[in-house]
Amino acid sequence: MKASKYMLLLPMTLVFATESMSFLATQNTSPQKPYGEWTISDVEKLLTDSPWAQTRSKGVAIGYDIPILNSANAPPSPESVTLRLRSALPIRQALLRLRQLKAKYDKMNAADRVAFDNKNKPLIDCPACDDNYVVALGPGPGRGKGVPSIFQNMSLAEAKLNVQLENERGERRELVHFTPPKFQGDEAVFFFSRFNERSEPLLNQNSKKLIFTFNPKIFGNSPVAITKFEFDVSKMMLNGTVEF
């Protein structure tokens, strides 16, 4: 597969990470309305804390939650990262809707909407998703950093040794492409083969968990190291199939 095919899925840099957003409760499915009607709150839920996205703190600052500490002497809040299942249609729809909201799409005339739709069509069509599971690691909501800098100079061969995608039975898929973050605040994007040698996907309607793991060294000496993200496959079901 050509590299350009992978690039079609990449987001506009910092389109989401720099938005000022709060952590919201997990929802089990995408909003029960067309994505063109989603609000910024709907988008927030899907992109930060949903069946297809999880946000984690890299560590807990000592004394951060102690009430007697005032703003002058309280330590800074811990950095956070968000892992998104980027090949899942609800995530791609949420990213597109975010672009729409930023561009005031709902107030555009017909010609401008057509131009916008054509420009952003690759995000929804996602050619790379046909043969790949795509996972993105980015800064948490409202943060401009958080993704370990070690990824910036990491090769594909090194990434294969440091990240894994598997189901609850320990079945894995090969990492076939890796797009490192270009700068602090950018995303690291991982492309895993969707099928094994028998043309079987990693997940099906009987699967229970999707597990994304990091080598413990990736997040260094953080007080609370991030080594694993687990997703409940039953909550990733849409219309009877696993959406990812």
C-alpha positions in Angstrom: 0.0 0.0 0.0 1.4 3.4 -1.0 2.3 5.9 1.8 -0.1 8.5 0.2 -3.0 6.2 1.0 -2.1 6.3 4.7 -1.7 10.0 4.6 -5.4 10.5 3.6 -6.5 9.7 7.2 -4.3 12.2 9.0 -6.1 15.1 10.7 -5.4 18.8 10.4 -2.7 19.4 13.0 -4.0 20.4 16.4 -7.6 20.7 15.1 -8.8 19.0 18.3 -6.1 19.0 20.8 -6.0 22.8 21.3 -9.7 23.1 21.9 -10.7 23.9 25.5 -12.7 20.9 26.5 -13.8 19.2 29.7 -13.8 15.4 30.4 -17.2 14.0 29.8 -19.0 10.8 30.7 -18.5 7.8 28.5 -21.3 7.0 26.1 -22.1 3.6 24.7 -22.9 4.6 21.1 -22.6 7.5 18.8 -25.3 10.2 19.2 -28.7 9.1 17.9 -28.9 11.7 15.1 -27.0 12.3 11.9 -23.4 13.4 12.4 -24.2 16.6 10.5 -26.4 17.6 13.5 -23.9 16.8 16.2 -23.0 19.6 18.6 -19.6 20.4 20.0 -20.6 18.4 23.1 -21.4 15.4 21.0 -18.0 15.6 19.3 -16.2 16.0 22.6 -17.7 12.9 24.0 -16.8 10.8 21.0 -13.2 12.1 20.6 -12.2 12.0 24.3 -14.2 9.4 26.2 -16.3 7.0 24.3 -16.3 3.4 23.1 -13.7 4.4 20.5 -11.6 6.9 22.5 -10.0 6.9 26.0 -8.1 9.7 27.8 -5.5 8.9 30.5 -3.3 11.0 32.7 0.4 10.2 32.4 0.8 10.6 36.2 -0.8 12.1 39.3 1.0 15.1 40.7 1.7 14.8 44.4 -0.8 16.9 46.4 -2.8 17.9 43.3 -6.1 16.9 44.9 -5.4 18.2 48.4 -7.9 21.1 49.1 -5.5 23.0 51.4 -3.2 23.8 48.5 -4.2 27.0 46.8 -3.5 27.9 43.2 -0.2 29.6 44.1 1.5 26.6 45.5 -0.5 23.7 43.9 1.6 21.6 41.5 0.5 21.6 37.8 -2.1 19.1 36.7 -0.8 15.9 35.2 -0.3 15.7 31.4 -2.8 13.5 29.6 -3.0 11.6 26.3 -6.0 10.4 24.3 -6.0 7.2 22.3 -8.5 7.1 19.5 -9.5 4.2 17.2 -9.2 6.4 14.1 -10.5 3.8 11.6 -13.9 3.7 13.5 -16.5 5.5 11.5 -17.9 7.5 14.5 -14.4 8.9 15.2 -14.0 9.9 11.5 -17.4 11.5 11.6 -16.6 13.4 14.8 -13.4 14.7 13.3 -15.3 15.8 10.2 -18.0 17.4 12.2 -15.4 19.3 14.2 -14.0 20.7 11.0 -17.5 21.6 9.9 -18.1 23.5 13.1 -14.8 25.3 13.0 -15.5 26.3 9.4 -19.1 27.3 10.1 -20.3 24.8 7.6 -24.0 25.0 8.6 -24.0 28.6 7.4 -22.2 28.0 4.1 -24.0 28.3 0.7 -24.5 25.2 -1.4 -21.3 25.8 -3.6 -19.1 26.3 -0.5 -20.5 23.1 1.1 -19.7 21.1 -2.0 -16.2 22.4 -2.1 -15.8 21.6 1.6 -17.3 18.1 1.2 -14.9 17.3 -1.7 -11.9 18.5 0.2 -12.8 16.3 3.3 -14.1 13.3 1.5 -10.9 11.2 2.1 -11.5 11.5 5.9 -14.9 9.7 5.6 -14.0 7.3 2.8 -10.7 6.4 4.4 -9.0 4.2 1.8 -6.4 3.1 4.4 -9.2 1.7 6.6 -10.1 -1.1 4.1 -7.1 -3.1 5.0 -5.9 -1.5 8.3 -7.0 -0.8 11.9 -5.8 2.7 12.5 -5.0 4.0 16.0 -3.9 7.5 17.0 -2.3 8.8 20.1 -2.6 12.5 20.8 -2.5 15.1 23.6 -5.5 15.1 26.0 -8.2 17.7 25.7 -7.0 21.2 25.9 -3.3 20.1 25.9 -0.6 21.0 23.5 1.7 18.2 24.6 1.6 14.7 26.2 2.6 12.3 23.5 6.1 10.9 24.5 8.8 12.6 22.4 10.5 9.3 21.9 7.9 8.7 19.0 9.2 11.6 17.0 12.4 9.8 15.9 11.0 6.3 16.1 11.3 4.0 13.0 8.7 1.5 11.9 10.9 -1.3 13.1 11.2 0.3 16.5 7.5 1.0 16.7 6.8 -2.7 16.1 8.8 -3.5 19.2 7.0 -1.0 21.4 3.3 -1.1 20.5 0.9 -4.0 20.1 -2.7 -4.5 19.1 -4.5 -7.7 20.2 -7.8 -9.2 21.3 -8.6 -10.9 24.6 -7.3 -14.2 23.2 -3.9 -12.8 22.6 -4.3 -12.7 18.8 -2.4 -9.8 17.3 -2.0 -7.9 14.1 1.2 -6.6 12.5 2.0 -3.0 12.6 2.5 -2.2 8.9 2.9 1.6 8.9 3.7 4.3 11.5 3.4 8.0 11.2 5.5 9.7 13.9 4.4 13.1 15.4 6.2 15.9 13.6 6.3 18.1 16.7 5.1 18.4 20.3 1.3 18.4 20.2 1.1 16.3 17.0 -0.4 12.7 16.9 1.4 9.4 16.5 -0.6 7.3 14.2 -0.3 3.5 13.9 -1.6 1.3 11.1 -2.2 -2.4 11.9 -3.1 -5.1 9.3 -6.8 -5.7 9.6 -6.6 -9.4 8.4 -4.4 -12.4 9.2 -3.2 -14.9 6.6 -6.7 -16.5 6.6 -8.3 -13.1 5.8 -9.9 -13.0 9.2 -10.3 -9.7 11.0 -8.9 -9.3 14.6 -12.4 -8.5 15.9 -15.8 -10.0 15.3 -19.2 -10.0 17.1 -18.0 -12.6 19.5 -14.9 -10.6 20.6 -14.8 -9.2 24.1 -11.8 -6.8 24.2 -9.5 -4.8 22.1 -6.2 -4.2 23.8 -3.5 -1.6 22.8 -0.3 -1.9 24.7 2.9 0.1 25.1 6.3 -1.0 26.1 6.6 0.4 29.7 9.6 2.5 28.8 7.6 4.6 26.4 6.2 6.8 29.1 9.4 6.8 31.1 9.4 7.5 34.9 5.8 8.9 35.0 4.3 8.3 38.5 1.5 6.3 36.9 2.9 4.7 33.8 0.5 4.2 30.8 1.0 0.7 29.4 -2.4 -0.5 28.2 -5.7 0.7 26.9 -8.6 -1.8 26.8 -11.8 -1.3 24.8 -15.1 -3.2 25.4 -15.9 -4.6 21.9 -19.6 -5.0 22.8 -19.8 -1.2 23.1 -18.2 -0.8 19.7 -21.0 -2.6 17.9 -23.1 -0.6 15.3 -25.8 -2.3 13.3 -24.7 -5.8 14.4 -21.0 -5.4 13.4 -17.9 -4.2 15.1 -17.1 -0.6 14.1 -13.4 -0.2 13.9 
